[in-house]
Amino acid sequence: MKAAVFHEYQGPIEVVRVDDPTPPRDGVVVAVRANGICRSDWHGWVGHDSDVKLPHVPGHELAGEIVAIGPEVRRFKVDDRVTVPFAMGCGSCRCCQQGDPHICDAYFQPGFTAWGSFAEFVALPHADVNLVALPDSLNFVAAASLGCRFVTAFRAVVAQGQAKPGQWVAVHGCGGVGLAAVMIARATGTRIVAIDPNPAALDLARNFGASACLNPREISDIPQAIQDLTQGGADLSIDALGSSTTCRNSVLSLRKRGRHVQVGLMLGEHREAPIPMARVIAWELDILGSHGMQAHAYPGLLSLIENGTLNPGALVTQTVSLEEGAQFLQRMNSGGFAGVTVIDRF
């Protein structure tokens, strides 16, 4: 099969021929029909993630069709259209047994703990626990955008953030997951403040329902601006980028007893970011994390898509070939991009 491989961190990513994968006994091989390109993939390529071992194939936002199946799989069959959470559970540890396979003690992450979906085929274990059947109405490109961005944003806004109609939600960082959070927050009936230095990203946020858009290159004190705009602060604030600055701004932009949800990965120099704990204590703020979503929780998200409340395909601003996607990944940190880029030609 064709796959995009890198042999050193921050080195060239080359599309080459490698051996086809075989299904684990409890897993499947999926023919990848579409794959989103995510900032998390960029972190893996840079070397920020210790799970990534060289040589490596990135990719975790996939949708496709099952082409081979292991003997222990019971719930799926060849030709089924599927996607999968980027954080997959083993099905047997305590977290999995409690219904939280996305924080499994022995997690599997395609594109991180094993070769991923920048390839024609990808092998996935523990299929019965993790695979999600796709409705016929959802095409592969739109489904690929769910894999990390929409599911992470859905859990952040709905499950962890407990967003309610009429509340204010601040979204710091309007990349793919941030814009997905804007769309989902709007679907829940909240009012949204979107924050990003990229005017194109703010334009998309406005189109997706943000009530106000703030550019930190033009506003020196983002938390105060949000406090003023919302007359006391956001009820829910999401750091969708993952930096010391956006994390701090998110916490400080909350009203009393507000909720901060950390979605953006805190890696590299931002791994040990300081948090204004004096404000957390005095205002009784909640600090929460959001790491993907369980496969069994997908119906809530899929129902919004099927009834037309949510359109993930609107977030896809370009589709590219596998070769183009390998080059795009290496440029992700240079900025200037808006929306989601999906590989749909292998």
Buried (B, 14 or more C-beta within 10 A) or exposed (E): BBBBBBEEBEEEBEBEEBEBBEBBEBBBBBBBBBBBBBBBBBBBBBBBBEEBEEBBBBBBBBBBBBBBBBEEBEEBEEEBBBBBBBBBBBBBBEBBEEEBBBBBEBBBBBBBBBBBBBBBBBBBBBBBBBBBBBEEEBBBBBBBBBBBBBBBBBBBBBBBBBBEEEBBBBBBBBBBBBBBBBBBBBBBEBBBBBBBBBBBBBBBBBEBBBBBBBBBEEEEEBBBBBBEBBEBBBBBBBBBBBBBBBBBBBBBBBBEEBBBBBBBBBBEEBEEBEBBEEBBEEBEBBBBEBBBBBBBBBEEBBEBBEEEEBEBBBBBBEBBEBBBBBBBBBEBEEEEBBBBBBBBEB
